[in-house]
């Protein structure tokens, strides 16, 4: 197969005139380094774009995480403010049931006013040391209007994990729950309401723990922060909780897959199994779970006291041809095309410069062969071809001299032969005349002798 291809290639090359061979050779000679340079340029540009993409993703992850951190700090400050309300202080220090009822109404009014002013808390509650809801203000999701829940609507939360963990803390120590779906009466609330809880134990003036102030924060408001504006930057954002399940994902079917939520099994371990370990253990970084995707992530620990954390990831396609071509790669392509065109033009010019003198020599040889011995070629290339043309003209001149000399000698010999022929003609004529006269002179006496003889 290779031998046949080589033979076909040689046959094809033989059919190409020398101008085409020179142009093709020059073009290919220039094209190989150009292609190597273009490949190098594309590789470098791809690396540069990848670094730029990584930096952009890392910056975006840091900015979005920073915004969430600010919101979380504001919630902590608000919780601290509620635990320091004078009405709440009076409530925990009042022992008489009648007085407690009156003071509790004042605490509920303060909670209600605070909820209406802030508008971010699904519930503001005070829970007794045994886990009973004593005061509760709910914010209705439909109209964001708060309301105080009457006694018959209050629930027992002593069996909930968040209460058991929070009530065991010292007064002033913050409890932060994981982000999870809210439950009422031991079952998930529908429509699904993601919340995260902050709680602070409250003590009386003798530093005896009396209960908890709990904020149920609308997690949806918090989770709206990461993806805001992501469609403008061409990125996608996801948020993980400490168990690896998604609390935010562009595909809503993949959220809340953890065992404590919807228990669907959807998690980072299923979507990005190769990168899940690093995403869940490192504080920040960039991973490449697939050849066409990059993820920059940053861990978000709401507060130092919290054992739970979130991981915010910003993903983008790691495509070395985004759209069609990047501006840098398009520039390299344009330069390559221009260089190829210049190379082609230079090859044609060089081929013409080399071939035209050779064609002139070919014309000169043809005319010399046809008898035009006075024809001379004009080659002014300043190289070996010009010297070849000069040698051709010298040879043509010598041939003309030799031909002229030979022609002169032929003419001279022709004239000599003509003179000799003329002399030979004269000699032949004199010979004929001599013979005629001699024959006449001899014939006369012979006739007389013959007659006399016959007479005898």
RALINPE-V923876 format. One record per backbone hydrogen bond with DSSP energy under -0.5 kcal/mol. CO is the residue of the C=O (numbers start at 0). NH is the residue of the N-H. Records with the same first field share a line. If there is no record, write none. Layout:
CO = NH  NH
//
This chain:
0 = 4
1 = 5
2 = 6
3 = 7
4 = 8
5 = 9
6 = 10
7 = 11
8 = 12
9 = 13
10 = 14
11 = 15
12 = 15
16 = 20
17 = 21
18 = 22
19 = 23
20 = 24
21 = 25
22 = 26
23 = 27
24 = 28
25 = 29
26 = 30
27 = 31
28 = 32
29 = 33
30 = 34
31 = 35
32 = 36
33 = 37
34 = 38
35 = 39
36 = 40
37 = 41
38 = 42
39 = 43
40 = 44
41 = 45
42 = 46
43 = 47
44 = 48
45 = 49
46 = 50
47 = 51
48 = 52
49 = 53
50 = 54
51 = 55
52 = 56
53 = 57
54 = 58
55 = 59
56 = 60
57 = 61
58 = 62
59 = 63
60 = 64
61 = 65
62 = 66
63 = 67
64 = 68
65 = 69
66 = 70
67 = 71
68 = 72
69 = 73
70 = 74
71 = 75
72 = 76
73 = 77
74 = 78
75 = 79
76 = 80
77 = 81
78 = 82
79 = 83
80 = 83
81 = 84
84 = 88
85 = 89
86 = 90
87 = 91
88 = 92
89 = 93
90 = 93
95 = 99
96 = 100
97 = 101
98 = 102
99 = 103
100 = 104
101 = 105
102 = 106
103 = 107
104 = 108
105 = 109
106 = 110
107 = 111
108 = 112
109 = 113
110 = 114
111 = 115
112 = 116
113 = 117
114 = 118
119 = 121  217
121 = 138
122 = 215
123 = 136
124 = 213
125 = 133  134
126 = 211
127 = 130
130 = 156
131 = 127
134 = 125
135 = 148
136 = 123
137 = 139  146
139 = 143
143 = 145
144 = 139
146 = 137
149 = 152
150 = 153
154 = 132  156
156 = 159
159 = 162  163
160 = 164
161 = 165
162 = 166
163 = 167
165 = 168
169 = 172
172 = 200
174 = 198
179 = 194
181 = 188
183 = 186
186 = 183
191 = 193
192 = 181
193 = 218  219
194 = 179
195 = 216
196 = 176
197 = 214
198 = 174
199 = 212
200 = 171
201 = 209  210
203 = 206
206 = 208
207 = 203
209 = 128
210 = 201
211 = 126  213
212 = 199
213 = 124  215
214 = 197  216
215 = 121  122
216 = 195  218
217 = 220  221
218 = 222
219 = 223
220 = 224
221 = 224  225
222 = 226
223 = 227
224 = 227
226 = 229
228 = 231  232
229 = 233  234
235 = 314
237 = 312
238 = 246  247
239 = 310
240 = 243
243 = 267
244 = 240
245 = 255
247 = 238
249 = 251
250 = 253
251 = 254
253 = 245
255 = 261
256 = 264
257 = 260  262
266 = 269  270
267 = 271
271 = 274  275
274 = 278
275 = 279
276 = 280
277 = 281
282 = 298
284 = 296
286 = 294
289 = 292
291 = 317
292 = 289
293 = 315
294 = 286
295 = 313
296 = 284
297 = 311
298 = 300
299 = 301  309
302 = 305
309 = 299
310 = 239  312
311 = 297
312 = 237  314
313 = 295
314 = 235
315 = 293
316 = 318
317 = 319
318 = 321
321 = 323
325 = 329
326 = 330
327 = 331
328 = 332
329 = 333
330 = 334
331 = 335
332 = 336
333 = 337
334 = 338
335 = 339
336 = 340
337 = 341
338 = 342
339 = 343
340 = 344
341 = 345
342 = 346
343 = 347
344 = 348
345 = 349
346 = 350
347 = 351
348 = 352
349 = 353
350 = 354
351 = 355
352 = 356
353 = 357
354 = 358
355 = 359
356 = 360
357 = 361
358 = 362
359 = 363
360 = 364
361 = 365
362 = 366
363 = 367
364 = 368
365 = 369
366 = 371
367 = 370
370 = 372
371 = 374
376 = 378
377 = 379
382 = 386
383 = 387
384 = 388
385 = 389
386 = 390
387 = 391
388 = 392
389 = 393
390 = 394
391 = 395
392 = 396
393 = 397
394 = 398
395 = 399
396 = 400
397 = 401
398 = 402
399 = 403
400 = 404
401 = 405
402 = 406
403 = 407
404 = 408
405 = 409
406 = 410
407 = 411
408 = 412
409 = 413
410 = 414
411 = 415
412 = 416
413 = 417
414 = 418
415 = 419
416 = 420
417 = 421
418 = 422
419 = 423
420 = 424
421 = 425
422 = 426
423 = 427
424 = 428
425 = 429
426 = 430
427 = 431
428 = 432
429 = 433
430 = 434
431 = 435
432 = 436
433 = 437
434 = 438
435 = 439
436 = 440
437 = 441
438 = 442
439 = 443
440 = 444
441 = 445
442 = 446
443 = 447
444 = 448
445 = 449
446 = 450
447 = 451
448 = 452
449 = 453
450 = 454
451 = 455
//
